[in-house]
Amino acid sequence: MCAHFHAGRPEGLAVEDTQIAGVPVRIYGTGDKTILFAHGGGFVLGGLESHDDTCAEIAHRTRMRLVAIDYRLSPEHLHPAAYEDITAVAEALGPVVLVGDSAGGTLCATLTGTRPDLPILGQVLIYPMLGMQRSGGSFDTHAHAPMLTTADLEFYGSVRGGDPEDPRLVPAKGRLDDLPPTHLFPCECDPLCSDAEAFATRTGAQVTVQMGLVHGWLRARNVNDHASGSFTQIIDAISAFGG
């Protein structure tokens, strides 16, 4: 699916594969402000290639440098491997805007909920799992939604391992009263939508529900006008934190 929807990179965009703090990363662009991007995939799938065109477009449109992190995946590397990777890179980079989709959004939120000492300018979380709510609302209404079901969520959680009370695993268990500015972009037709809305109510985060869209809709940003408009909202939110 990633290969089918891959839109290429903007012409002339500088791209470099390297390591930061021993973690593989791909750097896009050369702006003065930095985005630290964590990809989705349930902590099981995804990587630098799966989100290559998305990261390239974000860097190009925000005019910011974007560092995409190739964190370790489960089940080969159980929790807290992914958390350790993003923490090491964030410590090395200095001030950043955190951006992540799905599991990547979850990973960003665990970092901000456990490391308030880090210079995080803001975070933009796209259809993340935050652990505020696990039943009712969209968990029932969209339990069998396209792209992500409640059964999928159970599977991904079981594969990653870890203690459900660990704030490095579940954002809702972190320090929610000391978060950086946060903008959530859940989607309506997704079991996780109510979870994000509950997190926003608890923390005061800004939330923009993408109506009519399903989990993983970022893939359609260049083939669907509605998704394209939603992606522009995300670009604007990232740019605002980096301004």
N, C-alpha and C positions, 0 to 999 in steps of 0.2 A: 504494500500500500504506500509506504514512504517513497519507494522508487517511482511508482506510478504518478504521484502528485508532485514529485520534485520539480521545482520551478527554476532551478539554476540560481546563480549568484549575479547580483548587479555587476555590470562591466566595470573593471578597474578597481574593485574592492580588494584591499590587501587582506590576505588570509595566510595564517602561519600555524602549523602544528608544532607544539613544543610541550614542555612540562613546567609546572609551577608547584613547588614544594613536593616534587616527586609524583605529582598527579598529571596524567595526560590532559591537555587542553587544546582547543583550537581558538585562535584569536582572530577576530574580524574587525577591520577598521582601525583608525588611529586617532580617535577623538580624545579630548582632554578628560572626559568623564568615562567611567567604566561600568558596564553591566556584567554581572556574574550570572550566567544562565545555567539552569539545571533542567535537563530533559525529562520528559515523562516516559512511561513504560512499565509502571507497576513495580519498579525496582528490579525488574526481571529482564525487560526488553529495552531497546533504544541505545543511543550512543551519539557520537559526533556525526555520523553519516545520516542517521534518521532525521535529525533536526538541522541539517546543514543549511538548506535553503531558508528555513525560518529564521535561523540566527543571522544569516547574511542579510536578509531583508530588514530585520530589526536594527542591525548595526547601520545599514545604509540610511534608513528613514529617520532614525533618531540622531544620526551623526555622532554617535558615541562608539567607543571601543567596546566590543563584546567578547568576553571570555567564556566559552562553552566548556563545561567540565565533564570529563569522561569518568565519572565516579564508578566505583566497583559495584557489580550487580550480584543479586542473589540468583540461585542458591549457592553459587560458588563462594560468595563472600557475604556472610550473614551480617545483620546489624551488630555493631554500629559502623561497619566499613564505609558505607556511603556518607554517613554523617561525618566521620573522621576526614574523608576526602574534601568535602566542601568546606569544612572548618579550616583545614590547612591552607587551602587556596584563598579563602577570605582573609585569613590572617596575613598572608603574604601580599595581597593586593592593596590593602588600605581601603579608603572610601569607595563603596560600590552601591549600585542599585541592584537588588536581587530580583531576578525574574525566573519563573519556572512554570511549566505546565504539568498538570496531573501529579504524578509522583515527584516531579521536580519542584512543583509548588509546595508540596508537603515537606520536602527536604529543606527548602528555603525557610519555611515557617518554623521548623524545628531549630534551625540555626538562630533565628531572631528571638525565639522563645527561651533559649538557653545561654546565649552570649550577648547580653545587652551592652557589653563593653566594646563590641566591634563597631566600627564606623559605617553603619548601614544607612544610606541616604533615604531609602524607602524600599518597599517590595511590592511587586506586581505578581499576583498569584492567579494562574489561569486554571480553572476547574480543579482545584486541589482537594485532597482529603485531609481534613483538619481534626477529626475526632471529637467534635462537639456533640454530634448527634449520629446515632447509628440505627435508628428506626423511626417510623412515622414520616409524615411529609413526603418528600420526593423519594425517600428510601422505599416507600410502599407504592407511590404513584408511578414511579419509573424504575421499578425493580428489575424489569426486563427490557430496559432501553437499549437501542442500538449502540454498539461500540463499548458499553460498560454496563454490567449487571451487578446486582448485589452478590451473586455467586462469584463473579470475577473478583470483587473486593475481598471476599473471604479467602479466596485462593491466594491472591497476592500477599495478603497479610500473613497467611500461614507459611508461605515460602520464605519470607524475609526473616522471620523469627523475632526475638526480643520480648521484653516485658511491656505489656500494654500501659503500664504506669510510668514508663520511661519517657521523659520529655524530649529526649533525643530521637524518639521513635514517633511519638504522637504529639502534634503541636498543641492540642488542647491541654496537655499536662504541663506546659511551659509557663513562663512568667508573662502572662498576658497583659499585665498593667504597665509594661515598660517596652512596648513594641515600637519600632520605627513607623513612620507613616505607611499605611498599608491600603492597597486597592485590590479588591477581589473581583474576579470575573468568572463566576460560575455560569453554567448553562442550564436552561430550563429543563430539557429532556435528559436528565442525568440524575441517578440516585443521590449524588453528592451535593445537589443544589441546596437543600435545606441545611446541610452541614455548614456550608459557607455563610449562609444567611444567619445562622445561630452564632457563628464566630464573629461576624460583624456586629451583631447585637451586643455580644459580650465585650468586645474590644473597642468599639467605635470605629472600626475600619470602614472605609468606603466600599460599597458593593454595587456592582452593575451586572444584573442577571441578563445573559444573552438569550433573549426569548426565541423559542423555536429551534434552538441549536442543540446538538448532541455532543457528548464527550468526544474529544478529538477533532472538533470542527476546524481547528487551525489548518488542517490539510486542505480545506476547501476555500481558503481565503482568496485565492486567485481564480476561482471558477464559479463563485456564487456571490452575488451582490450583497446579500445580507451578511455573509461571513466577512466579506471585504470591509464593510462598514464597521463591523465589530472589531476587526483587527486594527483599523484606524483608531478606534477608541483605546485600545491597548497601547498602541504606539504613542498616543498623546499622553497617557498616564505615565509611561516610562519616561518620556521626554520631560514631563513636569517635575519628576523627582531628580532628574539630572541637570535641571536648569540652574 
